[in-house]
Amino acid sequence: MRRQYAPFNGKRYILDKKTGVAHDLDNEVYDCKIRIIAYDKVDTADDIGEILKNPDFKVVCDHCIAKFG
């Protein structure tokens, strides 16, 4: 679920910079655990390509991206 408040600002994709896991908020499920990511560790983007280029990126989330491609 997209969040309109900072630091998410309505963006579709986020990166947990602490773990390196990328998430798709349009396909978010409870197991993504977005709620426990520290706001100062969130990077956002409208396009997954932006997240994949981030030096902190390591892997896509098994719950919200891997299942949907």
RATAFEN-V521685 format. One record per helix or strand of 3 or more residues. SS is the DSSP state (~ for helix, > for strand). FROM is the first residue (numbers start at 1). TO is the last residue. If there is no record, write none. Layout:
BEGIN
ss={SS	SS}
from={FROM	FROM}
to={TO	TO}
END
This chain:
BEGIN
ss={>	>	~	~	~	~	>	~}
from={13	21	25	30	34	39	42	48}
to={16	24	27	32	36	41	45	52}
END
